[in-house]
Amino acid sequence: MKQALSLLMVFIVVNSVAQSETLKLSFDVWPPFTNVQGEKSIATDIVETALNRVNIASSCLVGDFETVMEGIYNGSYDGSPALWKSEKREKELLFSDPYLENQLILVGRKGANVAFTSISELEQKRIGLVREYAYGDSLTEIVDLQIVYGKDDQANLVNLLSDKVDYMLVDALLIQYLLKYEMNDVSAMLEFSKKPLIVKPLHLALRKDLPEAATVIEQFNAEVKKMINEGLYNELLGLDWIRVDMDGDGTLEIVLNGDAAGTEPPEYAYDVHPSDAANTDQFYIAGKYYNSWEEVPDKYKVTIPPPEGADTYNYGMTIKF
């Protein structure tokens, strides 16, 4: 009994020490995934919430990207809440499972052909990109592609609507916010591709030499799954519908935030991990699965209430007609 009690005391002491340390995380401004305090910041909201739920305190400092990475590598910071994997980074950092994916889709003016399946099909087109974003070599290797750089997605959108570019690449999540929060009919002005041309998983990353880093990553991964199951993940995203593999069978279910599904089946649901699984028509609402929209009970088929406080956030782009 004494031995068991001693082991319990050791566990409590070790656990309390680990939880008393505050993770020092850093990131650059990248709306709506990361942002300054008071603005919409999806990635940091998800990471901080998941860590808080397992009693891991964290603090975040905003900086330019080069300073952030330098600070992580020299030990000034413990890691970042939102990083893409690379061969260099994996030598120094431990990465969580992807909790979001950056899905870059093609956006054109209404009536434009956006049904391209690869980057190479954009030859002889003018495309708006953000200068500091790491789109990969596939874009710059296209000889006949005219790249027009803007300082951010908003600048590229202005160029698109004023016919200075033919297309822009933008994250699918930003488009979802436009469709949900814009008061004007965004879909009447823009065409969106249904499949992303570039997909990059987003991770929590911690230094390998950080004590308990592997344990923190493991706890974070488990907690994100719980948040999805509880509907908290949707709530943090601020979207009505997402697609995610709820039951681990390799297919994506359509998951509702709340219990108001609308009077018609959703035209679009944001894919959390589109590259990992196939889509199905199965719905997950209030803790239960339904194989089709017809099986969804009528009590859920009520009008989705309008979003509150949409104009209090900077979610990356605003269309002004």
C-alpha positions as a Markdown table, in Angstrom:
| # | Residue | x | y | z |
|---|---|---|---|---|
| 1 | Met | 0.0 | 0.0 | 0.0 |
| 2 | Lys | 2.9 | 2.4 | 0.9 |
| 3 | Gln | 4.5 | 1.6 | -2.5 |
| 4 | Ala | 1.3 | 2.3 | -4.4 |
| 5 | Leu | 0.8 | 5.5 | -2.4 |
| 6 | Ser | 4.4 | 6.6 | -3.1 |
| 7 | Leu | 4.0 | 6.0 | -6.8 |
| 8 | Leu | 0.8 | 8.0 | -6.8 |
| 9 | Met | 2.5 | 10.9 | -5.1 |
| 10 | Val | 5.4 | 10.8 | -7.7 |
| 11 | Phe | 2.8 | 10.8 | -10.5 |
| 12 | Ile | 1.0 | 13.8 | -9.0 |
| 13 | Val | 4.3 | 15.7 | -8.5 |
| 14 | Val | 5.5 | 15.0 | -12.0 |
| 15 | Asn | 2.1 | 15.8 | -13.5 |
| 16 | Ser | 1.8 | 19.1 | -11.6 |
| 17 | Val | 5.3 | 20.1 | -12.7 |
| 18 | Ala | 4.6 | 19.4 | -16.3 |
| 19 | Gln | 1.3 | 21.3 | -16.2 |
| 20 | Ser | 2.9 | 24.3 | -14.3 |
| 21 | Glu | 5.1 | 25.0 | -17.3 |
| 22 | Thr | 3.6 | 27.4 | -19.9 |
| 23 | Leu | 4.3 | 26.5 | -23.6 |
| 24 | Lys | 5.8 | 29.5 | -25.3 |
| 25 | Leu | 4.4 | 29.4 | -28.9 |
| 26 | Ser | 4.9 | 31.9 | -31.7 |
| 27 | Phe | 3.4 | 32.5 | -35.1 |
| 28 | Asp | 3.1 | 35.1 | -37.8 |
| 29 | Val | -0.1 | 36.9 | -38.8 |
| 30 | Trp | -2.0 | 34.8 | -41.4 |
| 31 | Pro | -5.8 | 35.4 | -41.2 |
| 32 | Pro | -8.0 | 33.6 | -40.6 |
| 33 | Phe | -5.7 | 30.9 | -39.2 |
| 34 | Thr | -3.5 | 33.1 | -37.1 |
| 35 | Asn | -4.0 | 36.7 | -36.2 |
| 36 | Val | -3.5 | 39.5 | -33.7 |
| 37 | Gln | -5.6 | 39.3 | -30.5 |
| 38 | Gly | -9.2 | 40.2 | -31.0 |
| 39 | Glu | -9.3 | 39.1 | -34.6 |
| 40 | Lys | -10.5 | 35.7 | -36.0 |
| 41 | Ser | -7.7 | 33.2 | -35.4 |
| 42 | Ile | -8.9 | 29.7 | -36.1 |
| 43 | Ala | -5.6 | 27.8 | -35.7 |
| 44 | Thr | -4.6 | 29.4 | -32.4 |
| 45 | Asp | -8.2 | 29.0 | -31.0 |
| 46 | Ile | -8.2 | 25.3 | -31.7 |
| 47 | Val | -4.7 | 24.7 | -30.3 |
| 48 | Glu | -5.2 | 26.8 | -27.2 |
| 49 | Thr | -8.6 | 25.2 | -26.5 |
| 50 | Ala | -7.3 | 21.7 | -26.9 |
| 51 | Leu | -4.3 | 22.4 | -24.7 |
| 52 | Asn | -6.4 | 24.1 | -22.0 |
| 53 | Arg | -8.7 | 21.1 | -21.9 |
| 54 | Val | -5.8 | 18.9 | -20.8 |
| 55 | Asn | -4.5 | 21.5 | -18.4 |
| 56 | Ile | -1.6 | 22.6 | -20.5 |
| 57 | Ala | -1.0 | 26.4 | -20.3 |
| 58 | Ser | 0.2 | 28.2 | -23.4 |
| 59 | Ser | 1.2 | 31.7 | -24.4 |
| 60 | Cys | 1.4 | 33.0 | -28.0 |
| 61 | Leu | 3.7 | 35.8 | -29.4 |
| 62 | Val | 3.1 | 37.3 | -32.8 |
| 63 | Gly | 6.1 | 38.0 | -35.1 |
| 64 | Asp | 7.2 | 37.9 | -38.7 |
| 65 | Phe | 7.8 | 34.4 | -40.0 |
| 66 | Glu | 11.6 | 34.4 | -40.1 |
| 67 | Thr | 11.8 | 35.7 | -36.6 |
| 68 | Val | 9.3 | 33.0 | -35.4 |
| 69 | Met | 11.3 | 30.2 | -37.0 |
| 70 | Glu | 14.6 | 31.5 | -35.7 |
| 71 | Gly | 13.2 | 31.8 | -32.2 |
| 72 | Ile | 12.0 | 28.2 | -32.3 |
| 73 | Tyr | 15.3 | 26.9 | -33.5 |
| 74 | Asn | 17.4 | 28.8 | -31.0 |
| 75 | Gly | 15.1 | 27.8 | -28.1 |
| 76 | Ser | 13.4 | 31.2 | -27.4 |
| 77 | Tyr | 10.1 | 29.6 | -28.3 |
| 78 | Asp | 8.8 | 26.1 | -27.6 |
| 79 | Gly | 7.1 | 25.8 | -31.0 |
| 80 | Ser | 4.3 | 27.1 | -33.1 |
| 81 | Pro | 0.6 | 26.4 | -33.2 |
| 82 | Ala | 0.4 | 26.5 | -37.0 |
| 83 | Leu | 3.2 | 25.1 | -39.2 |
| 84 | Trp | 3.5 | 23.1 | -42.4 |
| 85 | Lys | 5.9 | 20.1 | -42.4 |
| 86 | Ser | 9.2 | 20.2 | -44.2 |
| 87 | Glu | 12.2 | 18.0 | -44.2 |
| 88 | Lys | 14.3 | 20.6 | -42.4 |
| 89 | Arg | 11.6 | 21.2 | -39.8 |
| 90 | Glu | 11.1 | 17.5 | -39.0 |
| 91 | Lys | 14.7 | 17.2 | -38.0 |
| 92 | Glu | 14.2 | 19.7 | -35.1 |
| 93 | Leu | 10.4 | 19.5 | -34.4 |
| 94 | Leu | 7.7 | 17.1 | -33.4 |
| 95 | Phe | 4.5 | 17.5 | -35.3 |
| 96 | Ser | 0.9 | 16.8 | -34.2 |
| 97 | Asp | -1.6 | 15.1 | -36.5 |
| 98 | Pro | -3.0 | 17.6 | -38.9 |
| 99 | Tyr | -5.9 | 19.4 | -37.2 |
| 100 | Leu | -6.6 | 21.6 | -40.3 |
| 101 | Glu | -5.6 | 21.6 | -43.9 |
| 102 | Asn | -4.8 | 24.6 | -46.0 |
| 103 | Gln | -6.8 | 23.9 | -49.2 |
| 104 | Leu | -6.0 | 26.4 | -51.9 |
| 105 | Ile | -8.8 | 26.6 | -54.4 |
| 106 | Leu | -9.1 | 28.6 | -57.6 |
| 107 | Val | -11.4 | 31.6 | -57.6 |
| 108 | Gly | -12.5 | 33.5 | -60.7 |
| 109 | Arg | -15.1 | 36.0 | -61.7 |
| 110 | Lys | -18.6 | 34.7 | -62.2 |
| 111 | Gly | -18.8 | 32.6 | -65.4 |
| 112 | Ala | -15.1 | 31.8 | -65.4 |
| 113 | Asn | -14.0 | 28.2 | -65.9 |
| 114 | Val | -12.5 | 27.0 | -62.6 |
| 115 | Ala | -12.7 | 23.2 | -63.4 |
| 116 | Phe | -9.0 | 22.8 | -63.6 |
| 117 | Thr | -7.5 | 19.6 | -62.0 |
| 118 | Ser | -3.8 | 20.6 | -62.0 |
| 119 | Ile | -1.6 | 23.7 | -61.8 |
| 120 | Ser | -0.2 | 23.0 | -65.2 |
| 121 | Glu | -3.5 | 23.8 | -66.8 |
| 122 | Leu | -3.2 | 27.4 | -65.8 |
| 123 | Glu | -0.7 | 28.2 | -68.6 |
| 124 | Gln | -1.2 | 31.7 | -70.2 |
| 125 | Lys | -3.4 | 32.8 | -67.3 |
| 126 | Arg | -2.9 | 35.7 | -65.0 |
| 127 | Ile | -3.1 | 34.5 | -61.4 |
| 128 | Gly | -3.0 | 36.5 | -58.1 |
| 129 | Leu | -0.8 | 35.2 | -55.3 |
| 130 | Val | 0.4 | 36.6 | -52.0 |
| 131 | Arg | 4.1 | 37.2 | -52.2 |
| 132 | Glu | 5.2 | 35.7 | -48.9 |
| 133 | Tyr | 3.1 | 32.5 | -49.1 |
| 134 | Ala | 4.9 | 29.2 | -49.8 |
| 135 | Tyr | 2.8 | 27.8 | -52.6 |
| 136 | Gly | 5.5 | 25.4 | -53.7 |
| 137 | Asp | 7.6 | 25.0 | -56.9 |
| 138 | Ser | 4.7 | 23.8 | -59.0 |
| 139 | Leu | 3.5 | 27.3 | -59.7 |
| 140 | Thr | 6.8 | 29.0 | -60.4 |
| 141 | Glu | 7.8 | 26.2 | -62.8 |
| 142 | Ile | 5.0 | 27.0 | -65.2 |
| 143 | Val | 6.8 | 29.1 | -67.9 |
| 144 | Asp | 3.7 | 30.7 | -69.4 |
| 145 | Leu | 1.9 | 31.5 | -66.1 |
| 146 | Gln | 1.8 | 35.3 | -65.3 |
| 147 | Ile | 1.9 | 35.7 | -61.6 |
| 148 | Val | 0.7 | 39.0 | -60.1 |
| 149 | Tyr | 1.6 | 39.4 | -56.5 |
| 150 | Gly | -0.6 | 41.2 | -54.0 |
| 151 | Lys | 0.2 | 42.1 | -50.4 |
| 152 | Asp | -2.6 | 39.8 | -49.2 |
| 153 | Asp | -5.8 | 38.0 | -50.3 |
| 154 | Gln | -7.8 | 41.2 | -50.1 |
| 155 | Ala | -5.5 | 42.9 | -52.6 |
| 156 | Asn | -5.8 | 39.9 | -55.0 |
| 157 | Leu | -9.5 | 39.9 | -54.7 |
| 158 | Val | -9.6 | 43.6 | -55.7 |
| 159 | Asn | -7.4 | 42.8 | -58.7 |
| 160 | Leu | -9.7 | 39.9 | -59.7 |
| 161 | Leu | -12.8 | 42.0 | -59.6 |
| 162 | Ser | -11.1 | 44.8 | -61.5 |
| 163 | Asp | -10.0 | 42.3 | -64.2 |
| 164 | Lys | -6.3 | 42.7 | -63.5 |
| 165 | Val | -5.9 | 38.9 | -62.9 |
| 166 | Asp | -7.9 | 36.0 | -64.3 |
| 167 | Tyr | -7.8 | 33.9 | -61.1 |
| 168 | Met | -6.5 | 33.9 | -57.6 |
| 169 | Leu | -5.6 | 31.1 | -55.3 |
| 170 | Val | -7.2 | 31.4 | -51.9 |
| 171 | Asp | -7.8 | 29.1 | -48.9 |
| 172 | Ala | -11.2 | 27.3 | -49.0 |
| 173 | Leu | -11.9 | 28.3 | -45.5 |
| 174 | Leu | -11.8 | 32.0 | -46.4 |
| 175 | Ile | -14.4 | 31.3 | -49.1 |
| 176 | Gln | -16.6 | 29.6 | -46.5 |
| 177 | Tyr | -16.4 | 32.7 | -44.4 |
| 178 | Leu | -17.3 | 34.9 | -47.4 |
| 179 | Leu | -20.3 | 32.8 | -48.2 |
| 180 | Lys | -21.5 | 32.7 | -44.6 |
| 181 | Tyr | -20.7 | 36.2 | -43.3 |
| 182 | Glu | -20.9 | 38.5 | -46.3 |
| 183 | Met | -24.2 | 40.3 | -46.4 |
| 184 | Asn | -24.1 | 40.4 | -50.2 |
| 185 | Asp | -24.5 | 37.5 | -52.6 |
| 186 | Val | -20.9 | 36.5 | -53.0 |
| 187 | Ser | -21.8 | 33.5 | -55.2 |
| 188 | Ala | -23.3 | 35.9 | -57.7 |
| 189 | Met | -19.9 | 37.5 | -58.3 |
| 190 | Leu | -17.4 | 34.7 | -58.0 |
| 191 | Glu | -16.8 | 31.2 | -59.2 |
| 192 | Phe | -15.0 | 28.7 | -56.9 |
| 193 | Ser | -13.4 | 25.4 | -57.8 |
| 194 | Lys | -14.8 | 22.5 | -55.9 |
| 195 | Lys | -11.5 | 20.7 | -55.4 |
| 196 | Pro | -8.3 | 22.3 | -54.0 |
| 197 | Leu | -5.3 | 22.6 | -56.4 |
| 198 | Ile | -2.8 | 22.6 | -53.5 |
| 199 | Val | -3.3 | 21.0 | -50.1 |
| 200 | Lys | -1.0 | 21.5 | -47.1 |
| 201 | Pro | -1.7 | 19.9 | -43.7 |
| 202 | Leu | -1.5 | 22.3 | -40.7 |
| 203 | His | 0.1 | 21.1 | -37.4 |
| 204 | Leu | 1.0 | 22.0 | -33.9 |
| 205 | Ala | 4.8 | 21.8 | -33.8 |
| 206 | Leu | 7.1 | 21.6 | -30.7 |
| 207 | Arg | 10.9 | 21.4 | -30.3 |
| 208 | Lys | 12.1 | 17.8 | -29.9 |
| 209 | Asp | 14.4 | 18.8 | -27.0 |
| 210 | Leu | 11.4 | 20.2 | -25.1 |
| 211 | Pro | 10.7 | 18.0 | -22.0 |
| 212 | Glu | 7.4 | 16.1 | -22.4 |
| 213 | Ala | 7.0 | 17.3 | -26.0 |
| 214 | Ala | 5.8 | 13.9 | -27.2 |
| 215 | Thr | 3.3 | 13.6 | -24.4 |
| 216 | Val | 1.9 | 17.1 | -25.2 |
| 217 | Ile | 1.5 | 16.2 | -28.8 |
| 218 | Glu | -0.2 | 12.9 | -27.9 |
| 219 | Gln | -2.6 | 14.6 | -25.6 |
| 220 | Phe | -3.3 | 17.3 | -28.2 |
| 221 | Asn | -4.1 | 14.8 | -30.9 |
| 222 | Ala | -6.6 | 12.9 | -28.6 |
| 223 | Glu | -8.3 | 16.1 | -27.5 |
| 224 | Val | -8.9 | 17.5 | -31.0 |
| 225 | Lys | -10.7 | 14.2 | -31.8 |
| 226 | Lys | -12.9 | 14.8 | -28.7 |
| 227 | Met | -13.6 | 18.4 | -29.7 |
| 228 | Ile | -14.8 | 17.2 | -33.2 |
| 229 | Asn | -17.0 | 14.6 | -31.6 |
| 230 | Glu | -18.6 | 17.1 | -29.2 |
| 231 | Gly | -19.2 | 19.8 | -31.9 |
| 232 | Leu | -16.8 | 22.2 | -30.3 |
| 233 | Tyr | -14.5 | 22.0 | -33.3 |
| 234 | Asn | -17.2 | 23.3 | -35.7 |
| 235 | Glu | -18.1 | 26.0 | -33.2 |
| 236 | Leu | -14.5 | 27.3 | -33.1 |
| 237 | Leu | -14.4 | 27.2 | -36.9 |
| 238 | Gly | -17.6 | 29.2 | -37.0 |
| 239 | Leu | -19.1 | 27.1 | -39.8 |
| 240 | Asp | -22.4 | 25.2 | -39.9 |
| 241 | Trp | -21.1 | 22.1 | -41.8 |
| 242 | Ile | -17.8 | 20.3 | -42.0 |
| 243 | Arg | -16.7 | 17.0 | -43.4 |
| 244 | Val | -14.6 | 14.8 | -41.1 |
| 245 | Asp | -14.0 | 11.1 | -40.4 |
| 246 | Met | -16.0 | 10.8 | -37.2 |
| 247 | Asp | -15.9 | 7.0 | -36.8 |
| 248 | Gly | -12.5 | 6.2 | -38.2 |
| 249 | Asp | -13.8 | 4.1 | -41.2 |
| 250 | Gly | -11.8 | 6.1 | -43.8 |
| 251 | Thr | -14.8 | 8.1 | -45.1 |
| 252 | Leu | -15.9 | 11.7 | -44.3 |
| 253 | Glu | -19.2 | 12.3 | -42.6 |
| 254 | Ile | -21.1 | 15.6 | -42.9 |
| 255 | Val | -21.1 | 17.1 | -39.4 |
| 256 | Leu | -23.5 | 19.8 | -38.2 |
| 257 | Asn | -22.6 | 22.6 | -35.7 |
| 258 | Gly | -25.6 | 22.7 | -33.4 |
| 259 | Asp | -29.1 | 21.3 | -34.2 |
| 260 | Ala | -30.4 | 23.6 | -36.9 |
| 261 | Ala | -29.6 | 21.9 | -40.2 |
| 262 | Gly | -31.6 | 24.2 | -42.5 |
| 263 | Thr | -34.5 | 23.4 | -44.7 |
| 264 | Glu | -32.4 | 22.0 | -47.6 |
| 265 | Pro | -29.4 | 19.8 | -47.6 |
| 266 | Pro | -26.1 | 21.7 | -47.5 |
| 267 | Glu | -24.6 | 22.6 | -50.9 |
| 268 | Tyr | -21.1 | 22.6 | -49.4 |
| 269 | Ala | -19.4 | 21.4 | -46.3 |
| 270 | Tyr | -15.8 | 22.3 | -45.4 |
| 271 | Asp | -13.5 | 19.3 | -45.7 |
| 272 | Val | -11.2 | 19.1 | -42.7 |
| 273 | His | -9.0 | 16.5 | -44.3 |
| 274 | Pro | -10.0 | 16.1 | -47.9 |
| 275 | Ser | -6.9 | 14.2 | -48.9 |
| 276 | Asp | -7.3 | 11.5 | -46.3 |
| 277 | Ala | -10.7 | 10.0 | -47.0 |
| 278 | Ala | -13.6 | 9.8 | -49.5 |
| 279 | Asn | -16.8 | 11.7 | -49.1 |
| 280 | Thr | -20.1 | 10.1 | -48.2 |
| 281 | Asp | -23.7 | 11.4 | -47.9 |
| 282 | Gln | -23.9 | 10.3 | -44.2 |
| 283 | Phe | -24.8 | 13.0 | -41.7 |
| 284 | Tyr | -23.7 | 13.3 | -38.1 |
| 285 | Ile | -26.1 | 15.5 | -36.1 |
| 286 | Ala | -26.4 | 15.8 | -32.3 |
| 287 | Gly | -24.5 | 12.6 | -31.7 |
| 288 | Lys | -26.3 | 10.4 | -34.2 |
| 289 | Tyr | -25.6 | 9.1 | -37.7 |
| 290 | Tyr | -28.0 | 9.4 | -40.6 |
| 291 | Asn | -27.3 | 7.7 | -43.9 |
| 292 | Ser | -29.0 | 10.4 | -46.0 |
| 293 | Trp | -30.7 | 13.8 | -45.8 |
| 294 | Glu | -34.0 | 12.0 | -46.0 |
| 295 | Glu | -33.2 | 10.2 | -42.8 |
| 296 | Val | -32.5 | 13.4 | -40.9 |
| 297 | Pro | -35.5 | 14.0 | -38.5 |
| 298 | Asp | -37.7 | 17.0 | -39.3 |
| 299 | Lys | -37.0 | 18.5 | -35.9 |
| 300 | Tyr | -33.5 | 19.4 | -37.2 |
| 301 | Lys | -34.7 | 20.8 | -40.6 |
| 302 | Val | -35.2 | 24.3 | -39.3 |
| 303 | Thr | -33.7 | 27.5 | -40.6 |
| 304 | Ile | -30.1 | 28.1 | -39.5 |
| 305 | Pro | -30.0 | 31.3 | -37.5 |
| 306 | Pro | -27.9 | 34.2 | -39.0 |
| 307 | Pro | -24.4 | 34.5 | -37.7 |
| 308 | Glu | -23.8 | 37.0 | -34.9 |
| 309 | Gly | -21.1 | 39.5 | -34.8 |
| 310 | Ala | -19.7 | 38.7 | -38.2 |
| 311 | Asp | -18.4 | 42.2 | -38.8 |
| 312 | Thr | -16.4 | 42.2 | -35.6 |
| 313 | Tyr | -13.7 | 39.9 | -37.0 |
| 314 | Asn | -11.1 | 40.2 | -39.7 |
| 315 | Tyr | -11.4 | 36.8 | -41.4 |
| 316 | Gly | -9.1 | 37.7 | -44.3 |
| 317 | Met | -11.3 | 39.1 | -47.1 |
| 318 | Thr | -14.3 | 41.4 | -47.6 |
| 319 | Ile | -16.2 | 41.9 | -50.9 |
| 320 | Lys | -17.5 | 45.4 | -51.5 |
| 321 | Phe | -19.8 | 45.7 | -54.4 |
